[in-house]
Amino acid sequence: DGEEKEKKEKEKEKEKEKDGEEEARDGQSEYEKQLTETKTKLEEISSAHEKEVCELKAKREEALSKQSEYEKELAQTKTKLEERSISYEKEVCELKAKREEALSKQIEYEKELAETKTKLEERSSAHEKEVCELKAKFEEESRNRQSEYEKELSETKTAHDN
């Protein structure tokens, strides 16, 4: 009768150990899943930021191209004015105004690009901070689960030894 009781207790202890190991594996698996999800989200955000930067660079290149076109047009017009007469001075003034407008637009685009870059850097920094915080949280939770498992295992061994 005593042997049977002792045999049942050993079986219960083995069950508890198996349950504890499964729980630890499940916890680690959940941690890895959450870490993977976080990494995927950050990659998506980074990809979106890269796309936005590319679009802004394209806009800036377009503005620079327009400015170059305006400058070329202005030079051609000045030559024609010198060849024809002073009566075309009004047209020269209009082209200068267009050039100034183009420069003004370029400055606006550069300012917008700088602001966007700053915002992207701030977002990136915030995301890096969030990743670090999440990683620390997951590591702490994993350590706590491991500590609880080790405590239960120790208690089980102590009870078994007694």
C-alpha positions as CSV (number, residue, x, y, z in Angstrom):
1,D,0.0,0.0,0.0
2,G,2.8,2.4,0.9
3,E,4.7,1.5,-2.3
4,E,1.7,2.2,-4.4
5,K,1.2,5.6,-2.7
6,E,4.8,6.5,-3.3
7,K,4.6,5.4,-6.9
8,K,1.5,7.7,-7.5
9,E,3.4,10.6,-5.9
10,K,6.3,10.1,-8.2
11,E,4.0,10.1,-11.2
12,K,2.3,13.3,-10.0
13,E,5.7,15.0,-9.6
14,K,6.7,13.9,-13.2
15,E,3.4,15.3,-14.5
16,K,4.1,18.6,-12.7
17,E,7.6,18.8,-14.2
18,K,6.3,18.1,-17.7
19,D,3.6,20.8,-17.2
20,G,6.2,23.3,-16.0
21,E,8.4,22.6,-19.0
22,E,5.5,23.0,-21.4
23,E,4.5,26.2,-19.8
24,A,8.1,27.6,-20.1
25,R,8.2,26.6,-23.8
26,D,4.8,28.2,-24.4
27,G,6.0,31.4,-22.7
28,Q,9.2,31.5,-24.8
29,S,7.1,30.8,-27.9
30,E,4.8,33.7,-27.1
31,Y,7.7,36.0,-26.4
32,E,9.3,35.1,-29.8
33,K,5.9,35.6,-31.5
34,Q,5.5,39.0,-30.0
35,L,9.0,40.0,-30.8
36,T,8.5,38.9,-34.5
37,E,5.3,40.9,-34.7
38,T,7.0,44.0,-33.3
39,K,9.9,43.6,-35.8
40,T,7.5,43.2,-38.7
41,K,5.6,46.3,-37.7
42,L,8.8,48.3,-37.4
43,E,9.9,47.1,-40.8
44,E,6.6,48.2,-42.3
45,I,6.9,51.6,-40.7
46,S,10.5,51.9,-41.9
47,S,9.5,50.9,-45.4
48,A,6.7,53.6,-45.4
49,H,9.2,56.2,-44.2
50,E,11.7,55.3,-46.9
51,K,8.9,55.6,-49.5
52,E,7.9,59.0,-48.1
53,V,11.6,60.2,-48.3
54,C,11.9,59.0,-51.9
55,E,8.7,60.8,-52.8
56,L,10.0,64.0,-51.2
57,K,13.4,63.6,-53.0
58,A,11.5,63.2,-56.3
59,K,9.5,66.4,-55.6
60,R,12.7,68.3,-54.8
61,E,14.4,67.0,-58.0
62,E,11.4,68.2,-59.9
63,A,11.6,71.6,-58.3
64,L,15.3,71.9,-59.1
65,S,14.6,70.8,-62.7
66,K,12.0,73.5,-63.0
67,Q,14.4,76.1,-61.5
68,S,17.0,75.1,-64.1
69,E,14.4,75.4,-66.9
70,Y,13.4,78.9,-65.6
71,E,17.1,80.0,-65.5
72,K,17.7,78.8,-69.0
73,E,14.5,80.5,-70.3
74,L,15.6,83.7,-68.6
75,A,19.0,83.6,-70.2
76,Q,17.5,83.1,-73.7
77,T,15.0,85.9,-73.1
78,K,17.8,88.3,-72.1
79,T,19.7,87.6,-75.3
80,K,16.6,88.2,-77.4
81,L,15.9,91.5,-75.5
82,E,19.4,92.7,-76.2
83,E,19.0,91.9,-79.9
84,R,15.5,93.4,-80.3
85,S,14.9,96.4,-78.1
86,I,14.3,98.0,-74.7
87,S,10.6,97.6,-75.1
88,Y,10.9,94.0,-73.9
89,E,12.1,95.0,-70.5
90,K,8.6,94.3,-69.1
91,E,8.9,90.6,-70.2
92,V,12.3,90.4,-68.5
93,C,10.7,91.5,-65.2
94,E,8.0,88.9,-65.6
95,L,10.6,86.2,-66.1
96,K,12.6,87.4,-63.1
97,A,9.4,87.1,-61.0
98,K,8.9,83.6,-62.2
99,R,12.5,82.8,-61.3
100,E,12.0,84.2,-57.8
101,E,8.8,82.2,-57.5
102,A,10.7,79.1,-58.5
103,L,13.5,79.9,-55.9
104,S,10.8,80.5,-53.3
105,K,9.2,77.2,-54.1
106,Q,12.6,75.5,-53.9
107,I,13.1,77.0,-50.5
108,E,9.7,75.8,-49.4
109,Y,10.4,72.3,-50.7
110,E,13.8,72.3,-48.9
111,K,12.1,73.5,-45.7
112,E,9.4,70.8,-46.0
113,L,12.0,68.2,-46.7
114,A,14.0,69.2,-43.6
115,E,10.8,69.2,-41.5
116,T,9.8,65.8,-42.8
117,K,13.3,64.4,-42.1
118,T,13.2,65.7,-38.6
119,K,9.7,64.2,-38.1
120,L,10.9,60.9,-39.5
121,E,14.0,60.9,-37.2
122,E,11.7,61.7,-34.2
123,R,9.4,58.8,-35.2
124,S,12.3,56.5,-35.7
125,S,13.7,57.4,-32.4
126,A,10.3,56.9,-30.7
127,H,10.0,53.5,-32.4
128,E,13.5,52.5,-31.3
129,K,12.6,53.5,-27.8
130,E,9.4,51.5,-27.9
131,V,11.2,48.5,-29.2
132,C,13.7,48.7,-26.4
133,E,10.9,49.0,-23.8
134,L,9.0,46.1,-25.3
135,K,12.1,44.0,-25.4
136,A,12.9,44.8,-21.8
137,K,9.3,44.0,-20.8
138,F,9.3,40.7,-22.6
139,E,12.7,39.7,-21.2
140,E,11.5,40.6,-17.7
141,E,8.3,38.6,-18.1
142,S,10.4,35.7,-19.5
143,R,12.7,35.9,-16.5
144,N,9.8,36.0,-14.1
145,R,8.2,32.9,-15.7
146,Q,11.5,31.1,-15.6
147,S,12.0,32.1,-11.9
148,E,8.5,30.8,-11.1
149,Y,9.2,27.6,-13.0
150,E,12.5,27.1,-11.1
151,K,10.7,27.9,-7.8
152,E,8.0,25.3,-8.5
153,L,10.6,22.8,-9.6
154,S,12.6,23.4,-6.4
155,E,9.5,23.0,-4.3
156,T,8.6,19.8,-6.2
157,K,12.1,18.4,-5.6
158,T,12.0,19.4,-1.9
159,A,8.6,17.8,-1.5
160,H,9.8,14.7,-3.3
161,D,13.0,14.6,-1.2
162,N,10.9,14.8,2.0
